[in-house]
Amino acid sequence: MEVIYLMKIKLNKNNSIIIIVSMLLISLLFNIYISIMNSRYKIMAGKESYRYIEEIKHRNDSSLVILEQSVQVGSISNGELLSLYKNYNSILDSTVQLCNSYGTYYNEDIIKFSSKNNKFQMKENEVFSRIESLVFEYLNLEMKNSTSKLVLDGKKLEDFTKMKEVAIDVQNFLVEFNNKYLDNLEDEKREKKIIKKDYWIDMYIGVNEVTEKYIDYPFVIEN
């Protein structure tokens, strides 16, 4: 009987060890799975965020070309005005998407801790929002007046000059950021580094900061 009792104790002890090891193994595999899924999500979300920050850059550069030419000649055609509106509408949409991406990153705890200090700086860009509304108002005004171009004088010239200044500041910031942190990398290498380092967060916050100084300018049509 004693032999049987000792065997039961030994068996129970072995079973306990097996259970503990199994639980540790399951926990380890689960953590590995979560890590892999987070890594995949980070890459996927990072690619989307990269696309949005590149869209802001592309649309801003395109707007600057239109604005410089329009200010120089003192007028802007309806076609260019429509293109300008589309540019700012796309920029505004990209800022919303970037803020949403950051919100998901923050809540899912898959960004660097240091980046979390930027939580309250990741907000929709109010200056771009006002500019988009202003261009839309000018576009509607031209459609009502049935003219082929908008003559830039007085407040209108001041508005377009200010928009040009905003575009120049944004362009300069992104160029400087690229030179400083991305070593003038292009295409796939540039994209990978922006995603890996979460640079899209720094780039967007930087854009917000350089436009913030225009927050008090009245981007509205003068009555």
N, C-alpha and C positions, 0 to 999 in steps of 0.2 A: 504493500500500500504506500509505503514511504517513497518507493521508487516511482510509482505512478504519480504521486503528489508532486515530487520534484520535477518530473517530466512536464507536468502541467504548468508549473511555475515557469520553467524554462521556455515552454511553448508560448505562454502568455507574454513573457518578456520579449521573445523574438517577434511576436505579432505586434507588440507596441513599437518596437524599433522599426519594423517594416512600415507601420502606419505613419510614424513620424517622418521617416525618410520619404515616403510617398507624398506626404503633405508638403514637405520642403521642395521636392522636385516639381510638384504641381505649381507651387507658388513661384518657383524660379522660371518655369516655362511661361506662366502667365505674365510675369514681369517682362520677359523677353518679347512676348507677343505684343504687349502694350507699347514697349519701346520701339519695336519695328513699325507698328501702326502709326505711332506719333511721328516717327521719322518720315514715313510715307506721306502723312497728312501735311507735315511741315513743308515738304518738297512741293506737293500739289498746291497748297495754299500760297506758298512762296512764289510759285510760277505765276499764279493769278495776280498776286500783288505786284510782281515785277512787271507784268503786262500793263497794269494800271499806272504805275509810276512812269513807264516808258510812254504811255499814251499822253500823260500830262506833259511830258517833255516834248513829244512830237507836236502836239496841238499848240503848245505855247510857242514853239519855234515858228509854226505856220502862221499863228496870229501875229507874231512880231513882224514877219515879212509884210503882211497886209497892212498893219498899223503904220509901219515906217513909210511905206509907199503912199498911203492915204494922207498922212500928216504932211508929207513933202509936197504933194500936188494940191492939197486943200480940199479933197473930196474923196468919196468912196462909192463905188457902184453898188447897185442892189445885189448883184451876184456876189461881190466880195463881202458885203454886209451879211448875207446869208451864210457864207462860208465862215465868217467870224463868229456868228451865233452858234453854228454847229460845233466849232472848235471849243467855245466856252461851255456849251452844253455837255460835251464829251468830258472836258476837264472836271466839271462839277460832278458828273456821274462817277468819274474815277475817284474823286476825293471821298465820296460816299462809300464806295466799294472798299477803299483802303481802310477807312474807319471801321467798317464791318469786319474786315479781315483781322484787324488788330484786336477788336473786341473778342473774336473767336479765339485768337492766339492767347489773349490774356486769361480768358475764362478756362481754357483747356490746359493752361500752365505749360505751354510748350515753347515759350520764348525765354530768352536769357533774363535773369532777375533784374539786371541793370536796365533793360528795356522797359520793365514794368514801371519805372519811375516816370515814364513818359505818358502814363495813362491819360492824364488830364490835358496833355498837349495834342493828343490825337483827336482832333475835332474837325468837323467840316469847315472848309475854308470860306469864311464870310465874304472876303473881298472878291473871290471868284464868283460867288453867288450874286453879289450886287452887280458885277460887271456883266454877267450873263443876262440878268434882268434888264439892265440898261440897253444892251445891244438889241435885245428882243423888242424893247419899246421903240428904239430907233427904226427897227425893221418894220414894225407895225405902222409907224408914222409914215414911212416911205410908201408902203402899200396903199395907205389911205390917200396920200397925195398924188399917187400915180406918176411919180417922177423916176427918172432912170438912175439918179445918183443923189447922194446926200452931200450937200455942200458943208464943209467944215469951217465954221467961223464962230467967234464968240465962245459960249459955253460948250458947244459941240467940239470945237477944236481943242479946248481945254480937256474935255473928257477923253478924247482919243489920244491926246498927248500923255495923259496920266495912265491910260491903259498901256501905252507903249512903254512907259517907265516901269510899270509892274512886270511886263513881259521881259524886259531887259534884265531886271533884277533876278527874276526866276531863272532865266537862261544862264546868267553869270554864276549863280549859286550852284546849279547842276553841273556846269562845266568845271568849276573849282572843286566840287565834291568828287567828280570823276577823276580829276588829275591827282587829288590827294589820296583817295582811298582805293581807287580801282586801277591805278597805274595805266590808265588809258586802254584797259582791256576792252575787247570787242566781242559781240555776239555771245556764244555759249559760255565762254570763260567768265565774261562779265556777269551774265545772268546767274551762274553758279555761285559766284562770290557774293552777290547781292542777297541771294537766298540764304546762303550759309551764315553770313554775318548779320542777317536781319537789317541790312542797310536800307531797305525800302522804308523802314520806319524812320530812320534818321533823315533820309532824303525828303520824305513828306513833311516831317516836322520842320525841316529847314526851309522848305517852300512856304509853309505857314508863317514862319518867323520873318522872312524877307517881305512878305506881303502885308504883314501886320501893320507896318508903318503907314499904310494907305487906308486904314480902317475908318478914319474920320473924313476921308474925301467923299463928297456927296455924288455918288454914282447914280444920279437921277436926272431925268430930263427937266430942264428949266421951264417953268410955266410962263 
